[in-house]
Each structure stands twice: as C-alpha cells, then as structure tokens.
Amino acid sequence: MERYFSTDMPGVQFVRNVLLFSLAALVPVLCLYVFLAPGFGSALLGGGPALGRFLRQVATNGLPVVFTINYVSFFLFAVAQQRTGRHRDPSMFVLVDIGVRVFLFFALHALIYTFSADWFGSFGGSRKTALSVVAPTLARSAFFENISGVYLYATMVSALPLYITTIKQSQTLRPYVRLGPRNFAVTILAILSFGLSVALLTVVADIVAYLQG
C-alpha cells in the first residue's frame, strides 16, 4: 500500500489512487446490496426513473462520502509511514481515524441530504425533513438495511491498511498482539477497531434519533 499512498507523491496521483480504491471497494458492496434487497435488482434492470434515482444517489451521496473518508484515512496511513514524530505511539492514528470517520460519515450525510432536498427535490424538498432522517438512516447502516450501509462498509478499504500498519508499530498494543500469531492478532485488532467505529456511529445516530423524538 505504501507505493499507492505516500506524502511524497504528487497530490493528483494521491487523489487518483484514492478514487480508484474507493470505486473498487464501492462497486462490489453495492452489487451485494442490490442482490440481497428483494426485488431491487429487477427494478433497476427495468431502467427508467428507479435506475436514474439509484445512480444519482450513488454519484451524489455514496461516492463523495466514501471518497472523503477514504482520503482522510489514506492520508493518515501515509503520515504513519513517516519516521518523524515517533515519540507518540502509532495507535493514536487509530483513535483519530475512528473519531474523524464517525464525524465525517454523519456530517457528510447531513450536508448531502440537505443539498439533495434543494437540488433534486428529495425529501419533499424540505431541508428539515432531510435532516430528520439522517440519524435514523445511519442508525441502521451497520445492519446493511439501507444503502448507507454500502457506503459504510466500502470505507473499510482505507481503515484496515491504516489500522494494521499502526497496530504493528504500536508499543501500547504489543501485549495484545502477543496473545496469538502476530499477523492474525494484528488483523483481528484491526477488524475490531473498524467494528468500534461502526458501533460508535450506530450509538451516536441512535442517540440523535432519540433526541429528535
């Protein structure tokens, strides 16, 4: 992964790589979602408004969200490769990424839903309605019950490389890594870290939805 994401490479190349990895992660998960949703695939194959709305949703909501979150995580991955500032334990990158990941997923959905109400007349053209559905929607994303779940799991492509790399380097997490075969333990910790971000998003969304009444 170091060859694709480095702080030394040109910015345009970095952005291009993030976009390619984002698309490569998004398409398979999207296909899986369509396959699992009863009647959804046949509706899309029929073309017409349903297909148009679906493609617009992916292009204006899914790809921007996945790209932005992946960009931040891949940037943190590139920074983590540098040997400067080694007085801080690399595990801090995991914590930073989890916090930023949850914030961006929530904030970007709120922003895009609001714009969709203005530009496309979604949510009855109401910004208030658009914002009111963000939390309930994201609260169910982890369970793959809506298309936001596709976007959530598509961002795993940037989370795991960052988490695996920093966990391997971490002195703080070394006792946990030693509990099993090194690569296996690191991978499990990385997956659990991503799971923590998913759980945190779900809890935050549930709390916001509850406060909204």
Phi, psi and chi 1 to 4 in degrees:
 res  aa     phi    psi   chi1   chi2   chi3   chi4
   1 MET       -  -24.7  -67.3  -63.8  -71.7      -
   2 GLU   -60.5  -30.3  -67.8   86.4  -11.3      -
   3 ARG   -72.4  -20.3   59.7 -177.5  -71.1 -164.9
   4 TYR   -96.6  -24.6  -61.5  110.3      -      -
   5 PHE  -136.9  107.2  -58.3  103.3      -      -
   6 SER  -145.0  146.4  168.7      -      -      -
   7 THR   -71.0  -11.3   55.7      -      -      -
   8 ASP   -90.2  -12.8  -62.8  -34.7      -      -
   9 MET   -83.5  157.3   67.6  171.3   45.5      -
  10 PRO   -58.7  145.8  -23.0   32.9      -      -
  11 GLY   -59.1  -39.2      -      -      -      -
  12 VAL   -63.2  -40.6  173.0      -      -      -
  13 GLN   -66.4  -39.2 -175.9  179.6   -8.2      -
  14 PHE   -62.2  -47.7 -167.5   96.3      -      -
  15 VAL   -61.9  -41.8  169.2      -      -      -
  16 ARG   -60.9  -43.6 -177.6 -159.0   65.2 -171.7
  17 ASN   -65.6  -39.7  -70.5  -14.1      -      -
  18 VAL   -61.5  -43.0  172.8      -      -      -
  19 LEU   -63.6  -43.8  179.0   59.0      -      -
  20 LEU   -65.0  -43.7  -68.7  176.8      -      -
  21 PHE   -66.4  -36.0  -89.1   78.5      -      -
  22 SER   -64.9  -43.7  -63.2      -      -      -
  23 LEU   -65.9  -41.5  -71.8  171.0      -      -
  24 ALA   -63.5  -31.4      -      -      -      -
  25 ALA   -83.7  -34.8      -      -      -      -
  26 LEU   -72.5  -44.8  179.6   59.3      -      -
  27 VAL   -60.5  -49.8  171.5      -      -      -
  28 PRO   -62.0  -41.8  -20.4   33.0      -      -
  29 VAL   -66.8  -36.8 -173.2      -      -      -
  30 LEU   -63.9  -43.5 -164.9   59.8      -      -
  31 CYS   -62.8  -39.6  -69.6      -      -      -
  32 LEU   -63.6  -42.0  177.6   62.3      -      -
  33 TYR   -62.2  -45.4  174.8   78.6      -      -
  34 VAL   -62.3  -40.7  171.9      -      -      -
  35 PHE   -65.0  -38.4  176.5   76.3      -      -
  36 LEU   -81.7  -22.1  -66.7  176.6      -      -
  37 ALA   -80.0  117.1      -      -      -      -
  38 PRO   -57.6  124.1  -22.4   33.3      -      -
  39 GLY    77.0   -6.5      -      -      -      -
  40 PHE   -70.5  -44.4 -165.0   25.9      -      -
  41 GLY   -61.4  -43.5      -      -      -      -
  42 SER   -66.2  -34.0   57.7      -      -      -
  43 ALA   -65.9  -38.6      -      -      -      -
  44 LEU   -71.3  -36.9  -65.1  179.3      -      -
  45 LEU   -65.0  -23.9  -71.6  174.9      -      -
  46 GLY   -74.3   -9.4      -      -      -      -
  47 GLY    69.2 -151.0      -      -      -      -
  48 GLY    72.9 -158.5      -      -      -      -
  49 PRO   -59.0  -36.1  -23.4   34.2      -      -
  50 ALA   -61.3  -45.9      -      -      -      -
  51 LEU   -66.2  -40.5  178.5   60.6      -      -
  52 GLY   -62.3  -44.2      -      -      -      -
  53 ARG   -65.9  -38.0  -73.2 -167.0  -64.9  -91.7
  54 PHE   -63.5  -49.1  173.3   74.6      -      -
  55 LEU   -64.1  -37.8  -66.7  176.6      -      -
  56 ARG   -65.5  -39.9 -174.9 -174.5   70.7 -166.2
  57 GLN   -63.3  -42.7 -143.6  -77.2  -20.4      -
  58 VAL   -66.6  -42.5  173.2      -      -      -
  59 ALA   -71.4  -38.1      -      -      -      -
  60 THR   -96.4  -19.4   61.9      -      -      -
  61 ASN  -114.7  -57.2 -175.6 -172.4      -      -
  62 GLY   -62.8  -56.9      -      -      -      -
  63 LEU   -62.5  -44.5 -173.1   56.1      -      -
  64 PRO   -60.0  -39.9  -26.6   36.3      -      -
  65 VAL   -66.8  -49.5  168.6      -      -      -
  66 VAL   -63.0  -44.3  173.7      -      -      -
  67 PHE   -62.5  -46.9  172.9   83.9      -      -
  68 THR   -62.9  -47.3  -57.7      -      -      -
  69 ILE   -65.6  -42.1  -66.8  175.1      -      -
  70 ASN   -64.6  -36.9  -76.0  -17.9      -      -
  71 TYR   -60.7  -47.1 -177.4   93.3      -      -
  72 VAL   -61.8  -44.9  172.0      -      -      -
  73 SER   -68.2  -40.6  -66.0      -      -      -
  74 PHE   -67.9  -32.7  -79.5  131.9      -      -
  75 PHE   -66.0  -43.8  177.0   76.5      -      -
  76 LEU   -61.8  -37.6  -69.8  175.0      -      -
  77 PHE   -60.7  -44.6  171.1   81.6      -      -
  78 ALA   -64.4  -41.1      -      -      -      -
  79 VAL   -65.5  -38.0  172.0      -      -      -
  80 ALA   -64.8  -21.0      -      -      -      -
  81 GLN   -75.9  -19.9  -56.2  -52.4  -53.6      -
  82 GLN   -73.4  153.0  -56.5  -58.8  -49.0      -
  83 ARG   -94.9    3.4  -66.5  -60.6  176.0 -178.6
  84 THR   -84.9  153.5   55.9      -      -      -
  85 GLY    64.5   35.2      -      -      -      -
  86 ARG   -77.6    0.2  -59.3  -62.5  -71.0 -177.4
  87 HIS   -72.6  -14.5   56.7  -75.4      -      -
  88 ARG   -98.8  140.2  -68.2 -173.0  177.5 -178.1
  89 ASP   -67.5  134.2 -167.8   88.1      -      -
  90 PRO   -60.3  -18.9  -24.1   34.6      -      -
  91 SER   -61.4  -17.9   60.7      -      -      -
  92 MET   -62.4  -28.4   76.1  169.1 -171.8      -
  93 PHE   -64.4  -33.8  -73.9  104.3      -      -
  94 VAL   -65.4  -46.2  176.0      -      -      -
  95 LEU   -65.1  -42.3  -62.1  176.8      -      -
  96 VAL   -62.7  -44.7  169.9      -      -      -
  97 ASP   -63.3  -42.8 -178.2   80.3      -      -
  98 ILE   -60.3  -47.0  -70.5  174.2      -      -
  99 GLY   -62.6  -46.9      -      -      -      -
 100 VAL   -66.0  -39.8  172.2      -      -      -
 101 ARG   -59.8  -48.0  178.9  175.2  -65.6  -95.1
 102 VAL   -64.5  -45.4  171.3      -      -      -
 103 PHE   -60.9  -48.1  171.2   77.8      -      -
 104 LEU   -65.7  -40.1  -75.4  178.0      -      -
 105 PHE   -61.8  -41.6 -159.2   77.1      -      -
 106 PHE   -72.0  -49.8 -151.6  105.2      -      -
 107 ALA   -65.5  -41.7      -      -      -      -
 108 LEU   -66.5  -39.0  -71.6  171.4      -      -
 109 HIS   -63.3  -42.8  -88.8   82.3      -      -
 110 ALA   -61.7  -43.9      -      -      -      -
 111 LEU   -65.9  -46.6 -177.6   64.2      -      -
 112 ILE   -69.7  -38.3  -68.2  170.0      -      -
 113 TYR   -62.3  -39.5  -81.8   19.2      -      -
 114 THR   -64.5  -45.8  -58.1      -      -      -
 115 PHE   -62.8  -37.3  -75.9  156.4      -      -
 116 SER   -63.4  -36.7  -65.7      -      -      -
 117 ALA   -64.1  -38.4      -      -      -      -
 118 ASP   -75.4  -47.3  -73.0  -19.9      -      -
 119 TRP   -83.6  -38.5  -64.1  -13.6      -      -
 120 PHE  -113.6   -2.6  -51.8  119.5      -      -
 121 GLY    73.8   17.2      -      -      -      -
 122 SER   -65.2  157.7  -55.7      -      -      -
 123 PHE    57.2   35.2  -48.4  103.5      -      -
 124 GLY    68.8   16.2      -      -      -      -
 125 GLY    74.9   12.2      -      -      -      -
 126 SER  -102.6  121.7  169.3      -      -      -
 127 ARG   -65.2  -38.4  -68.4 -176.3  177.1 -177.7
 128 LYS   -61.6  -44.3 -176.6  177.1 -179.9 -179.9
 129 THR   -64.4  -41.7  -59.4      -      -      -
 130 ALA   -58.0  -46.0      -      -      -      -
 131 LEU   -69.2  -32.6  -70.6  173.7      -      -
 132 SER   -69.7  -22.8   68.9      -      -      -
 133 VAL   -94.0   -7.0  -57.5      -      -      -
 134 VAL   -61.4  -55.0  171.8      -      -      -
 135 ALA   -61.9  -49.6      -      -      -      -
 136 PRO   -59.7  -35.5  -24.6   35.1      -      -
 137 THR   -66.5  -48.1  -61.6      -      -      -
 138 LEU   -70.4  -25.6  -60.7 -169.7      -      -
 139 ALA   -64.9  -23.3      -      -      -      -
 140 ARG  -104.2    0.2  -51.5  -51.8  -60.1  171.3
 141 SER   -62.6  -40.6  -63.9      -      -      -
 142 ALA   -60.6  -25.7      -      -      -      -
 143 PHE   -94.0    7.7  -52.7  101.6      -      -
 144 PHE    62.2   32.8 -143.8   54.1      -      -
 145 GLU   -91.9   -8.2  -67.2 -176.7    3.6      -
 146 ASN  -148.3  173.4   52.5   58.9      -      -
 147 ILE   -68.8  -18.4 -160.5  168.7      -      -
 148 SER   -64.6  -25.6  -69.3      -      -      -
 149 GLY   -63.6  -34.0      -      -      -      -
 150 VAL   -61.2  -46.7  173.3      -      -      -
 151 TYR   -66.3  -37.1  -49.5  148.1      -      -
 152 LEU   -62.2  -49.3  176.7   61.8      -      -
 153 TYR   -78.6  -19.1  -69.7  108.3      -      -
 154 ALA   -69.7  -21.4      -      -      -      -
 155 THR   -80.3   -3.6   63.4      -      -      -
 156 MET   -63.5  -24.2 -171.5 -175.3  -68.6      -
 157 VAL   -61.2  -27.5   71.7      -      -      -
 158 SER   -98.4  -25.4   61.7      -      -      -
 159 ALA   -69.9  -48.8      -      -      -      -
 160 LEU   -62.5  -44.7  -66.3 -173.6      -      -
 161 PRO   -59.3  -41.3  -25.2   35.5      -      -
 162 LEU   -65.0  -47.5  171.0   63.6      -      -
 163 TYR   -66.4  -44.2  -62.8  168.4      -      -
 164 ILE   -61.8  -44.6  -71.7  172.8      -      -
 165 THR   -63.0  -46.7  -62.0      -      -      -
 166 THR   -75.0  -33.0   51.7      -      -      -
 167 ILE   -66.3  -38.7  -71.0  171.0      -      -
 168 LYS   -60.9  -35.7  -78.7 -177.3  177.1  179.1
 169 GLN   -85.8  -15.7  -61.3  171.8  -10.8      -
 170 SER   -73.3  128.9  173.6      -      -      -
 171 GLN   -78.9  -32.4  -63.6  -65.0  -36.4      -
 172 THR   -63.9  -40.1  -58.6      -      -      -
 173 LEU   -91.2   -1.4  -62.3  177.1      -      -
 174 ARG   -57.0  -41.5 -179.3  162.6  -66.7 -179.2
 175 PRO   -58.2  -34.1  -25.0   35.7      -      -
 176 TYR   -75.5  -35.7  -58.4   99.6      -      -
 177 VAL   -63.9  -33.4  172.1      -      -      -
 178 ARG   -74.3   -4.7  -71.2  174.7  174.6  170.3
 179 LEU   -71.4  -16.1  -67.9  176.4      -      -
 180 GLY  -152.5 -173.1      -      -      -      -
 181 PRO   -54.5  134.8  -25.5   34.5      -      -
 182 ARG   -54.1  -54.6 -174.1  169.0 -175.3  -93.8
 183 ASN   -63.8  -38.7  -71.5  -22.5      -      -
 184 PHE   -65.3  -45.8  176.6   78.1      -      -
 185 ALA   -64.2  -41.5      -      -      -      -
 186 VAL   -63.0  -43.9  167.2      -      -      -
 187 THR   -63.2  -42.7  -58.3      -      -      -
 188 ILE   -62.7  -43.6  -68.0  -61.4      -      -
 189 LEU   -63.5  -36.9  -74.6  174.2      -      -
 190 ALA   -65.9  -43.9      -      -      -      -
 191 ILE   -64.3  -40.8  -66.6  173.4      -      -
 192 LEU   -64.3  -35.4  -71.1  175.6      -      -
 193 SER   -65.7  -42.7  -63.3      -      -      -
 194 PHE   -64.5  -40.5 -179.9   78.2      -      -
 195 GLY   -60.2  -34.4      -      -      -      -
 196 LEU   -63.7  -41.4  176.5   60.4      -      -
 197 SER   -64.3  -39.0   71.1      -      -      -
 198 VAL   -65.3  -44.3  171.7      -      -      -
 199 ALA   -64.5  -41.1      -      -      -      -
 200 LEU   -64.2  -41.8 -177.1   58.8      -      -
 201 LEU   -61.1  -43.3  172.7   67.5      -      -
 202 THR   -63.1  -43.8  -57.1      -      -      -
 203 VAL   -64.0  -46.5  169.5      -      -      -
 204 VAL   -61.1  -45.1  170.4      -      -      -
 205 ALA   -63.9  -40.4      -      -      -      -
 206 ASP   -63.0  -41.6  -86.2  -29.0      -      -
 207 ILE   -64.3  -46.1  -68.4  173.2      -      -
 208 VAL   -62.3  -43.7  173.6      -      -      -
 209 ALA   -61.9  -39.3      -      -      -      -
 210 TYR   -65.0  -43.1  174.1   78.9      -      -
 211 LEU   -66.0  -30.4  -66.7  175.8      -      -
 212 GLN   -70.3  -19.0  -71.8  176.2  -22.7      -
 213 GLY    81.6      -      -      -      -      -
